[in-house]
Amino acid sequence: MRDDNNGNASEDQGTSRPSLLSGLHRPTLSGRAGRSDDNIRTDFEETLTIPARPRRLWKVSDTGIPSIPPFYPLPLDPRCCAYVADASPSVVSVRVAEALRRQSIAVEYDDETVTATCMTVDRCRFMIHLWKAKSPMNNSTTAMSASLDGTPSSTVQRPESESGLIVECKRVSGDVISFHSAVSAIKKAAKSHGTGKDGRKTYQTSPLEYPRFVTAGATDKNPTPSPDPAMPSPAAIEGIEHAIQLLKKDRLDAQLRGMEQIVALTDAVSSGLDIAFTTAAAVIGSPLGGSDSYEDDVPAAQTLHQDWIYSLLVYRELPDEIRGGPSAVDEITEEHRATALAFICGFGGDHDAGKLNDKQIEQMREERVRMGDDYHGDKLRSMALRALTNSLGLLSRHNPRFLYTTLSTQSPHLMSEDLFRALWMDTAGASRPPGIVFGTRLASPHEAALAVRCIRLLGQAHPRAKQRLVKDKKGALEQLEKAYFVGQANHELLEFEAKRTYRFLTAHT
């Protein structure tokens, strides 16, 4: 801040920027910026207007923060909580919301209960609670603050009038390491000790997490020699065959491990360029056999592309041989169904397993398969989309001619209307809350970001794919505008990918 000639305070030109609490927009895809009540006009039709982007920060009232309820488990875990005494709840909530946006974590805010339901790209789900903390007699505040400061709670002396805010994160399911890395950034942002960005190095993250995805999309400063497509890596073929063996098993954990292995194999940081290049070629449907280094056919590569990549993305269904549950039983009554559901869900009915007959047990298994199939299929499809996006990005950087040839000859179906329709359906998940996605095969904001990059890579790789995109340019740009607006509010990576794809479609057209 500096004083002008009239003695009024004004902001330095170098630091002038809209604050998080202001109503100003950042520049839009069409190059305009304005207040939140403006309509944003795209550049493909003068009469088309898109509503203002959903600037959905966490709106919390300074007087509406609940206290920790009675019988709540205490003391709170200091590894998952932060005590903030120097900022109001409304400011802390904005800090947390901005940290979630910078980490590209899908989130749904509940202003009434003052909670946020979060989901990372690797399907780690957790909740964020804001609690009011007063006086040192509150065990949660005293114990947690003491743990953070390294002081025994019995020696903590604080004024009775002191008030503060507790930011608590609780994991629901998913990877523990992913949860704690996200929580660490959220805690720092809540106390204004950080911006909310993930501070880990790329090699310290999982192949399923976003830092690897961002690195995969970056331009190589020191390009390495491209591997020869005619010399596939034997180690990569062995890894693909092992992954297919896992995917063909009837256990859900084995299938998830198999698809995670495919994602890791397409990541050059995890597997090396040679292995990643060979796996990427298999993912897009290039035959690996008949080469100088590997003369035999590789049926696992074709199985991977056809059954676990293309079919799963387009039809949203698992291969037929593993989709079915136990064989159906005749004459299942409503009583059998009610008893089975009660045994699974724990409400009403007969809970004694010894009293279940064979039909009830078979029905219980069938219901369990039906209830878990969509959730399992959603995770597999998300990883299949990640593997395809990784593969297209790696091949477009290291051997775009090979990618063009493969799309033209072996895999023209990757430019089909069916695949593009599925990808555009995924972009519609940009504004879908995590609570709606859970237990279904609907796309979340994470799949929307992956689909937007996949669309751009296909359009850049082959003129036929770009022709299909330009054919419905108006609808495509409108979808990208909406994804960009949602990304500006809640998902930084989605914002970045939508902007790049929009610029690609509007360049030289």
C-alpha positions as CSV (number, residue, x, y, z in Angstrom):
1,M,0.0,0.0,0.0
2,R,1.2,3.6,-0.7
3,D,-0.3,7.1,-0.4
4,D,-1.2,9.1,-3.5
5,N,-0.9,12.9,-3.8
6,N,-4.2,13.4,-2.0
7,G,-3.2,11.3,1.0
8,N,-5.4,8.4,0.1
9,A,-4.2,4.8,0.3
10,S,-3.9,3.0,-2.9
11,E,-2.5,-0.4,-3.9
12,D,0.8,-0.8,-5.7
13,Q,0.4,-1.7,-9.3
14,G,2.5,-4.8,-9.0
15,T,0.3,-6.3,-6.3
16,S,-3.1,-5.4,-7.7
17,R,-5.3,-8.5,-7.9
18,P,-8.9,-9.4,-6.8
19,S,-9.1,-10.9,-3.4
20,L,-10.8,-14.2,-2.6
21,L,-13.7,-12.4,-1.0
22,S,-14.3,-9.9,-3.9
23,G,-16.8,-10.3,-6.6
24,L,-14.3,-9.9,-9.4
25,H,-13.7,-12.6,-12.0
26,R,-10.4,-13.6,-13.3
27,P,-10.2,-13.3,-17.1
28,T,-12.4,-15.9,-18.8
29,L,-11.8,-18.1,-21.8
30,S,-13.2,-15.4,-24.1
31,G,-10.8,-12.9,-22.6
32,R,-13.3,-10.8,-20.5
33,A,-13.4,-10.2,-16.8
34,G,-16.1,-8.5,-14.8
35,R,-18.2,-8.6,-11.7
36,S,-20.1,-11.6,-10.6
37,D,-23.4,-10.2,-11.9
38,D,-22.1,-10.0,-15.5
39,N,-23.0,-12.5,-18.2
40,I,-20.0,-14.0,-19.9
41,R,-20.2,-14.1,-23.7
42,T,-18.3,-16.7,-25.6
43,D,-16.6,-16.1,-28.9
44,F,-18.4,-18.6,-31.1
45,E,-21.9,-16.9,-31.1
46,E,-22.7,-13.4,-30.2
47,T,-26.1,-14.3,-28.8
48,L,-25.0,-17.1,-26.5
49,T,-24.4,-16.3,-22.9
50,I,-23.3,-18.5,-20.1
51,P,-24.2,-17.7,-16.4
52,A,-21.5,-16.4,-14.2
53,R,-19.2,-19.0,-13.0
54,P,-20.2,-20.8,-9.7
55,R,-17.8,-19.1,-7.3
56,R,-18.7,-21.7,-4.7
57,L,-16.4,-20.9,-1.7
58,W,-17.4,-22.2,1.7
59,K,-19.8,-19.7,3.0
60,V,-19.6,-19.9,6.8
61,S,-21.2,-17.5,9.3
62,D,-19.0,-16.2,12.1
63,T,-21.8,-16.9,14.6
64,G,-23.0,-20.2,13.2
65,I,-20.1,-22.5,14.2
66,P,-21.3,-25.5,16.3
67,S,-19.5,-26.6,19.4
68,I,-18.2,-30.1,19.8
69,P,-21.2,-32.3,20.7
70,P,-21.3,-34.3,23.9
71,F,-19.7,-37.7,23.9
72,Y,-17.6,-36.8,20.8
73,P,-14.4,-38.8,20.8
74,L,-11.7,-36.8,22.6
75,P,-9.0,-35.7,22.5
76,L,-8.9,-34.9,18.8
77,D,-6.0,-36.3,16.7
78,P,-3.5,-33.4,16.3
79,R,-2.3,-35.0,13.0
80,C,-5.7,-34.4,11.5
81,C,-6.7,-31.1,13.2
82,A,-5.6,-27.5,13.3
83,Y,-6.4,-24.9,16.0
84,V,-6.8,-21.3,14.6
85,A,-7.2,-18.4,17.0
86,D,-6.2,-15.5,14.9
87,A,-8.9,-15.5,12.2
88,S,-12.7,-15.6,12.0
89,P,-14.5,-18.7,10.8
90,S,-15.5,-17.0,7.5
91,V,-11.9,-16.3,6.7
92,V,-10.7,-19.8,7.7
93,S,-13.4,-21.4,5.6
94,V,-12.2,-19.4,2.5
95,R,-8.6,-20.5,3.2
96,V,-9.7,-24.1,3.4
97,A,-11.8,-23.8,0.2
98,E,-8.9,-22.3,-1.7
99,A,-6.5,-25.1,-0.5
100,L,-9.0,-27.7,-1.8
101,R,-9.2,-25.9,-5.1
102,R,-5.4,-25.7,-5.5
103,Q,-5.1,-29.4,-4.8
104,S,-7.9,-30.1,-7.2
105,I,-9.9,-32.1,-4.6
106,A,-13.6,-32.5,-5.5
107,V,-15.7,-31.1,-2.7
108,E,-19.3,-30.5,-1.6
109,Y,-20.0,-27.9,1.1
110,D,-22.8,-28.0,3.6
111,D,-23.3,-24.6,5.1
112,E,-25.9,-25.7,7.7
113,T,-23.7,-28.4,9.3
114,V,-20.5,-26.5,8.5
115,T,-18.9,-29.6,6.9
116,A,-17.2,-30.3,3.6
117,T,-17.3,-33.7,1.9
118,C,-14.1,-34.2,-0.1
119,M,-12.8,-36.8,-2.6
120,T,-9.3,-36.9,-4.1
121,V,-8.5,-38.2,-7.6
122,D,-7.4,-41.6,-6.1
123,R,-10.8,-41.9,-4.4
124,C,-9.7,-41.1,-0.9
125,R,-12.8,-39.7,0.8
126,F,-12.7,-37.5,3.9
127,M,-14.8,-34.9,5.8
128,I,-13.8,-31.5,7.1
129,H,-15.6,-30.2,10.2
130,L,-15.3,-26.7,11.8
131,W,-15.8,-26.6,15.5
132,K,-16.1,-23.7,17.9
133,A,-13.5,-23.8,20.7
134,K,-13.6,-21.7,23.9
135,S,-11.6,-21.8,27.1
136,P,-9.0,-24.3,28.2
137,M,-11.7,-26.4,29.9
138,N,-12.6,-27.7,26.5
139,N,-10.6,-31.0,26.4
140,S,-10.3,-31.1,22.6
141,T,-8.9,-27.6,22.3
142,T,-6.4,-28.0,25.3
143,A,-5.2,-31.5,24.3
144,M,-4.8,-30.7,20.6
145,S,-3.1,-27.3,21.1
146,A,-0.8,-28.8,23.6
147,S,0.1,-31.6,21.3
148,L,0.8,-29.2,18.5
149,D,3.0,-27.0,20.7
150,G,4.8,-29.9,22.4
151,T,3.5,-28.8,25.8
152,P,1.7,-31.2,28.3
153,S,-2.0,-30.4,28.4
154,S,-1.9,-30.2,32.2
155,T,0.4,-27.2,32.1
156,V,-1.5,-25.3,29.4
157,Q,-2.9,-22.0,30.8
158,R,-5.1,-19.9,28.5
159,P,-7.4,-17.0,29.3
160,E,-11.0,-18.0,29.9
161,S,-12.1,-15.5,27.3
162,E,-10.0,-17.0,24.5
163,S,-12.0,-18.4,21.6
164,G,-10.8,-20.1,18.4
165,L,-11.7,-22.5,15.7
166,I,-10.9,-26.2,15.3
167,V,-10.5,-27.5,11.7
168,E,-10.9,-31.3,11.9
169,C,-10.4,-33.7,9.0
170,K,-11.7,-37.3,9.2
171,R,-10.9,-40.0,6.7
172,V,-13.8,-42.1,5.5
173,S,-12.1,-44.4,3.1
174,G,-9.2,-44.6,0.7
175,D,-5.4,-44.2,0.8
176,V,-4.0,-43.0,4.1
177,I,-0.9,-41.4,2.6
178,S,-3.0,-39.4,0.1
179,F,-5.3,-38.3,3.0
180,H,-2.4,-37.1,5.3
181,S,-0.7,-35.2,2.4
182,A,-3.9,-33.4,1.7
183,V,-4.6,-32.7,5.3
184,S,-1.1,-31.3,5.9
185,A,-1.7,-28.7,3.2
186,I,-5.2,-27.9,4.5
187,K,-3.9,-27.4,8.0
188,K,-1.2,-25.0,6.9
189,A,-3.6,-23.1,4.7
190,A,-6.2,-22.8,7.6
191,K,-3.5,-21.2,9.8
192,S,-2.3,-19.0,6.8
193,H,1.1,-20.8,6.9
194,G,0.8,-22.0,3.3
195,T,-1.1,-21.6,0.0
196,G,-2.7,-25.1,0.0
197,K,-0.5,-26.4,-2.7
198,D,0.9,-30.0,-2.5
199,G,4.5,-29.5,-1.4
200,R,5.8,-33.0,-2.3
201,K,8.2,-33.7,-5.1
202,T,6.8,-35.6,-8.1
203,Y,8.6,-38.8,-7.3
204,Q,7.2,-38.8,-3.8
205,T,3.6,-39.1,-5.0
206,S,1.6,-42.0,-6.2
207,P,1.0,-42.6,-10.0
208,L,-2.7,-42.1,-9.3
209,E,-2.3,-38.6,-7.8
210,Y,-2.4,-35.3,-9.7
211,P,1.3,-34.2,-9.4
212,R,2.2,-37.1,-11.7
213,F,-0.6,-36.1,-14.1
214,V,0.6,-32.5,-14.2
215,T,4.2,-33.6,-14.8
216,A,3.0,-36.0,-17.6
217,G,1.4,-33.0,-19.4
218,A,4.4,-30.8,-19.2
219,T,6.8,-30.2,-22.1
220,D,10.2,-31.8,-21.7
221,K,12.9,-29.3,-21.3
222,N,15.6,-31.9,-22.1
223,P,13.9,-34.3,-24.5
224,T,15.2,-37.9,-24.4
225,P,15.5,-40.1,-27.4
226,S,12.2,-41.8,-28.3
227,P,12.1,-45.6,-27.9
228,D,11.7,-47.6,-31.0
229,P,8.1,-49.0,-31.4
230,A,9.6,-52.0,-33.2
231,M,11.5,-52.9,-30.1
232,P,8.9,-53.4,-27.3
233,S,10.2,-53.8,-23.8
234,P,10.1,-57.4,-22.5
235,A,9.7,-56.1,-18.9
236,A,6.6,-54.1,-20.0
237,I,5.1,-57.1,-21.7
238,E,5.6,-59.2,-18.6
239,G,4.0,-56.4,-16.5
240,I,1.0,-56.2,-18.8
241,E,0.5,-60.0,-18.7
242,H,0.6,-60.0,-14.9
243,A,-1.9,-57.1,-14.7
244,I,-4.3,-58.9,-17.0
245,Q,-4.0,-62.0,-14.8
246,L,-5.1,-59.9,-11.9
247,L,-7.9,-58.2,-13.8
248,K,-9.3,-61.6,-14.8
249,K,-9.6,-62.8,-11.2
250,D,-13.0,-62.6,-9.5
251,R,-11.7,-60.7,-6.4
252,L,-12.3,-57.0,-6.4
253,D,-9.0,-56.1,-4.7
254,A,-7.1,-58.1,-7.3
255,Q,-8.8,-56.2,-10.1
256,L,-8.1,-52.9,-8.6
257,R,-4.4,-53.9,-8.1
258,G,-4.2,-54.9,-11.8
259,M,-5.6,-51.6,-13.0
260,E,-3.4,-49.6,-10.7
261,Q,-0.5,-51.6,-12.2
262,I,-1.5,-50.5,-15.7
263,V,-1.6,-46.8,-14.6
264,A,1.8,-47.2,-13.0
265,L,3.2,-48.8,-16.1
266,T,2.1,-45.9,-18.3
267,D,3.8,-43.4,-16.0
268,A,7.4,-42.7,-17.0
269,V,8.4,-41.5,-13.5
270,S,7.4,-44.9,-12.0
271,S,8.5,-47.3,-14.7
272,G,11.0,-45.6,-17.0
273,L,10.4,-44.3,-20.5
274,D,11.0,-47.7,-22.3
275,I,8.4,-49.6,-20.2
276,A,5.9,-46.7,-20.2
277,F,6.2,-46.3,-24.0
278,T,5.5,-50.1,-24.6
279,T,2.6,-50.1,-22.2
280,A,1.2,-46.9,-23.8
281,A,1.3,-48.6,-27.2
282,A,-0.6,-51.6,-25.8
283,V,-3.2,-49.3,-24.2
284,I,-4.0,-47.6,-27.5
285,G,-4.3,-50.9,-29.3
286,S,-0.9,-51.3,-31.1
287,P,0.1,-54.9,-31.5
288,L,3.3,-55.7,-29.7
289,G,4.1,-59.1,-31.3
290,G,6.0,-59.7,-34.5
291,S,8.9,-57.5,-33.7
292,D,12.6,-58.2,-33.6
293,S,12.7,-58.2,-29.8
294,Y,9.4,-60.1,-29.3
295,E,8.3,-62.3,-32.1
296,D,5.4,-64.0,-30.3
297,D,1.9,-62.5,-30.3
298,V,0.8,-60.7,-27.1
299,P,-2.9,-61.5,-26.5
300,A,-2.8,-59.8,-23.2
301,A,-2.1,-56.5,-24.9
302,Q,-5.3,-56.8,-27.1
303,T,-7.3,-57.9,-24.1
304,L,-6.1,-54.9,-22.2
305,H,-7.1,-52.5,-25.0
306,Q,-10.4,-54.0,-26.0
307,D,-11.9,-55.2,-22.7
308,W,-10.3,-53.0,-20.1
309,I,-9.8,-49.7,-21.8
310,Y,-12.1,-49.1,-24.8
311,S,-15.2,-51.2,-23.7
312,L,-15.0,-50.0,-20.1
313,L,-14.8,-46.3,-21.2
314,V,-17.5,-46.5,-23.9
315,Y,-20.0,-48.9,-22.4
316,R,-19.2,-48.4,-18.7
317,E,-19.4,-52.1,-18.1
318,L,-16.9,-54.7,-16.9
319,P,-16.1,-57.7,-19.1
320,D,-18.9,-60.3,-19.2
321,E,-17.0,-63.1,-17.6
322,I,-16.5,-61.2,-14.3
323,R,-19.7,-59.1,-14.2
324,G,-22.0,-61.8,-13.1
325,G,-22.6,-62.6,-9.4
326,P,-23.7,-65.9,-8.0
327,S,-26.1,-68.0,-10.0
328,A,-29.8,-66.9,-9.6
329,V,-32.0,-68.9,-7.2
330,D,-35.6,-69.8,-8.0
331,E,-38.6,-68.7,-5.9
332,I,-36.9,-65.9,-3.9
333,T,-39.6,-64.3,-1.8
334,E,-39.8,-60.8,-0.4
335,E,-39.1,-62.3,3.0
336,H,-35.8,-63.7,1.7
337,R,-34.8,-60.4,0.2
338,A,-35.7,-58.4,3.3
339,T,-33.7,-60.9,5.5
340,A,-30.7,-60.7,3.2
341,L,-30.8,-56.9,3.1
342,A,-31.2,-56.7,6.9
343,F,-28.2,-59.0,7.4
344,I,-26.1,-56.9,5.0
345,C,-27.2,-53.4,6.1
346,G,-27.8,-54.1,9.8
347,F,-31.4,-52.9,10.1
348,G,-34.4,-54.9,11.2
349,G,-35.0,-58.5,10.2
350,D,-33.3,-61.7,11.5
351,H,-29.6,-61.1,12.2
352,D,-28.8,-64.7,13.2
353,A,-26.7,-66.1,10.3
354,G,-27.5,-69.6,11.5
355,K,-31.2,-69.1,10.7
356,L,-30.5,-68.2,7.1
357,N,-31.4,-70.9,4.6
358,D,-29.6,-71.5,1.3
359,K,-31.8,-69.2,-0.7
360,Q,-31.4,-66.4,1.7
361,I,-27.6,-66.8,1.7
362,E,-27.5,-66.8,-2.1
363,Q,-29.8,-63.7,-2.2
364,M,-27.5,-62.0,0.3
365,R,-24.5,-62.6,-1.9
366,E,-26.4,-61.4,-5.0
367,E,-27.4,-58.2,-3.2
368,R,-23.9,-57.7,-2.0
369,V,-22.5,-58.0,-5.6
370,R,-25.2,-55.6,-6.9
371,M,-24.5,-53.0,-4.2
372,G,-20.7,-53.1,-4.7
373,D,-20.5,-53.5,-8.5
374,D,-21.1,-49.9,-9.4
375,Y,-18.7,-48.5,-6.9
376,H,-16.0,-51.0,-8.0
377,G,-16.7,-50.4,-11.7
378,D,-16.5,-46.6,-11.1
379,K,-13.0,-47.0,-9.7
380,L,-11.8,-49.2,-12.5
381,R,-13.2,-46.9,-15.1
382,S,-11.5,-43.9,-13.6
383,M,-8.2,-45.7,-13.7
384,A,-8.8,-46.9,-17.2
385,L,-9.4,-43.3,-18.3
386,R,-6.2,-42.2,-16.5
387,A,-4.2,-45.0,-18.3
388,L,-5.5,-43.9,-21.7
389,T,-4.8,-40.2,-21.0
390,N,-1.3,-41.1,-19.8
391,S,-0.7,-43.1,-22.9
392,L,-1.9,-40.5,-25.4
393,G,0.2,-37.8,-23.6
394,L,3.4,-39.9,-23.6
395,L,3.1,-41.0,-27.2
396,S,2.2,-37.5,-28.4
397,R,5.4,-36.1,-26.8
398,H,7.8,-38.8,-27.8
399,N,6.6,-40.2,-31.1
400,P,3.5,-38.4,-32.5
401,R,4.0,-40.1,-35.9
402,F,3.7,-43.6,-34.3
403,L,0.5,-42.4,-32.5
404,Y,-0.9,-41.0,-35.8
405,T,-0.2,-44.3,-37.6
406,T,-1.7,-46.4,-34.8
407,L,-4.9,-44.3,-34.8
408,S,-5.2,-44.5,-38.5
409,T,-4.7,-48.3,-38.9
410,Q,-5.1,-50.4,-35.7
411,S,-7.3,-48.2,-33.6
412,P,-9.6,-45.9,-35.6
413,H,-12.3,-46.6,-33.1
414,L,-10.5,-44.3,-30.6
415,M,-11.7,-41.5,-32.9
416,S,-15.2,-42.9,-33.1
417,E,-18.4,-41.0,-32.1
418,D,-19.0,-43.5,-29.3
419,L,-15.8,-42.7,-27.5
420,F,-16.2,-39.0,-27.9
421,R,-19.7,-39.2,-26.7
422,A,-18.5,-41.0,-23.6
423,L,-15.8,-38.4,-23.0
424,W,-18.2,-35.5,-23.4
425,M,-20.5,-37.2,-20.9
426,D,-17.6,-37.3,-18.5
427,T,-17.1,-33.6,-18.8
428,A,-20.7,-33.1,-17.5
429,G,-19.4,-34.4,-14.2
430,A,-17.4,-31.2,-13.6
431,S,-20.1,-29.9,-11.3
432,R,-21.2,-33.2,-9.8
433,P,-20.7,-33.4,-6.0
434,P,-18.8,-36.4,-4.5
435,G,-21.8,-37.6,-2.6
436,I,-23.7,-38.2,-5.9
437,V,-20.8,-39.9,-7.5
438,F,-20.3,-42.4,-4.7
439,G,-21.6,-45.9,-5.5
440,T,-22.4,-45.1,-9.1
441,R,-20.5,-45.0,-12.4
442,L,-21.1,-41.3,-12.9
443,A,-18.1,-39.1,-13.6
444,S,-16.8,-36.7,-11.0
445,P,-14.8,-33.5,-11.6
446,H,-11.7,-35.7,-11.7
447,E,-12.9,-37.7,-14.6
448,A,-14.0,-34.5,-16.3
449,A,-10.4,-33.1,-16.1
450,L,-9.1,-36.4,-17.5
451,A,-11.7,-36.5,-20.3
452,V,-10.9,-32.9,-21.3
453,R,-7.2,-33.6,-21.7
454,C,-8.0,-36.9,-23.5
455,I,-10.2,-35.0,-26.0
456,R,-7.5,-32.4,-26.7
457,L,-4.8,-35.1,-27.1
458,L,-6.9,-37.0,-29.6
459,G,-7.7,-33.9,-31.6
460,Q,-4.0,-32.9,-31.7
461,A,-2.9,-36.4,-32.7
462,H,-5.1,-36.9,-35.8
463,P,-7.0,-34.6,-38.2
464,R,-10.0,-36.9,-38.2
465,A,-10.4,-36.6,-34.5
466,K,-10.2,-32.8,-34.7
467,Q,-12.7,-32.8,-37.5
468,R,-15.2,-34.7,-35.3
469,L,-14.6,-32.1,-32.6
470,V,-15.0,-29.1,-34.9
471,K,-18.2,-30.6,-36.3
472,D,-20.1,-29.7,-33.2
473,K,-17.9,-26.8,-32.2
474,K,-20.6,-24.8,-30.6
475,G,-21.6,-27.5,-28.2
476,A,-18.0,-28.4,-27.5
477,L,-17.0,-24.9,-26.6
478,E,-20.1,-24.5,-24.4
479,Q,-19.2,-27.7,-22.4
480,L,-15.6,-26.4,-22.0
481,E,-16.8,-23.0,-20.8
482,K,-18.9,-24.7,-18.1
483,A,-16.0,-26.9,-17.1
484,Y,-13.7,-23.9,-16.9
485,F,-16.1,-21.9,-14.7
486,V,-16.5,-24.9,-12.3
487,G,-12.7,-25.3,-12.3
488,Q,-12.1,-21.7,-11.4
489,A,-14.3,-22.1,-8.4
490,N,-13.3,-25.6,-7.1
491,H,-10.8,-27.5,-9.3
492,E,-7.5,-25.9,-10.5
493,L,-6.5,-28.8,-12.8
494,L,-10.0,-28.8,-14.5
495,E,-9.7,-25.1,-15.1
496,F,-6.2,-25.5,-16.6
497,E,-7.2,-28.4,-18.9
498,A,-10.5,-26.8,-20.1
499,K,-8.6,-23.6,-21.0
500,R,-6.0,-25.5,-23.0
501,T,-8.6,-27.5,-24.9
502,Y,-10.7,-24.4,-25.6
503,R,-7.7,-22.6,-27.0
504,F,-6.9,-25.7,-29.2
505,L,-10.4,-25.8,-30.6
506,T,-10.5,-22.0,-31.3
507,A,-7.0,-21.7,-32.8
508,H,-6.9,-21.2,-36.6
509,T,-10.6,-22.0,-37.0
